[in-house]
Amino acid sequence: MVEPAAVSPAEPPRPSPPLLADGAHGAPAYAALDLGTNNCRLLVGRPAGRGFSVLDSLSQAVRLGEGLEETGALDPAAMDRAAAALAACAERLARWRVAGQAAVATEACRRATNGAEFLARVRRETGISIAIISPREEALLAIESCAPLLARAATNGGRAPRRALLFDIGGGSTELAWLRLNPAGRPAMMGCASIPVGVVTLAERYGREAGTAAGYAAMTAATAPLLAPFERVHCIAREIRQAEATGVLLLGTSGTVTTLAAIALSLPRYRRSLVDGACLSREEASRALAQLSALDPGGLLSHPCIGPDRATFVLPGAAIFAAILETWPAPQLVVADRGLREGLLLRIMRAQGHPRGGACHLP
């Protein structure tokens, strides 16, 4: 489960960093790469305390899943875009002497008949070996990176939450994970599911209508029934009704929820430090949804917290979140501007013997 940080507005390209020796600043560098349906994301970091400091990052919209809904295969132009972005990632990796790295691909490559063939091409051209991971693995990696936010919610005073529903609205699918929390907020996954709708699939399915109020309503209505099987298995809505105020939380990691948080906080421009870990009430999240869904295409394009690269996909993502909120009206939403690549980086570091706490220290 796996935008951006996860899927916040596209990061501007950073200057190529100078070559660093392995032991510089007391710790080696590690790298994680996430190739999704819509974005290609690279993160290079160094252990810092029980988390990591970011040395370099890249998030580029490549629209790898463009046309996949119709043909079942990756489009040649989409593969070329993704290959070019991965070549840029390879150049950046060459400048860092990383002690370990991992690269994963998600829904687009899972579904595409030529997904494995494309990844073989990437390995030949760039030297980057990318593994296709399962939806369950996506969920676990998102949990890995977001766990500290749950711990923070558990220690913020008041009654500690005992359950959380984590959701990651991706390009080709939406991942769900139902979590049990101990008193310190540490999660254990009780169940997960992959819902076959994401911002790219809905944008392609509804075309121009996806950017309209009528399309938003239609996409919300179409998504809600897809959530019903997960609800029937886990009875999450019943737990929400029975729990006291903060007994059950929603935890969202995607560009959709980070954008909604920026709108709810009335930010003049997107600021990760204010969004990551923000806690919105159900009413605040609903108001932000109403504000976002009321924007016309011009308003989406010009909004400082959205940007032109993501304007097409914002309302489809908002529709998916609206269906989630209708199905599971938890009183609070914790927003995560972190996701699969951060979780992957933490896992690499833990495998190398570094302590894991999950704090992300961004420059």
Summary of the structure (lengths in Angstrom):
residues: 363
radius of gyration: 19.2
end to end distance: 24.9
largest distance: 56.0
contacts: 1387
relative contact order: 0.19
helix: 46%
strand: 22%
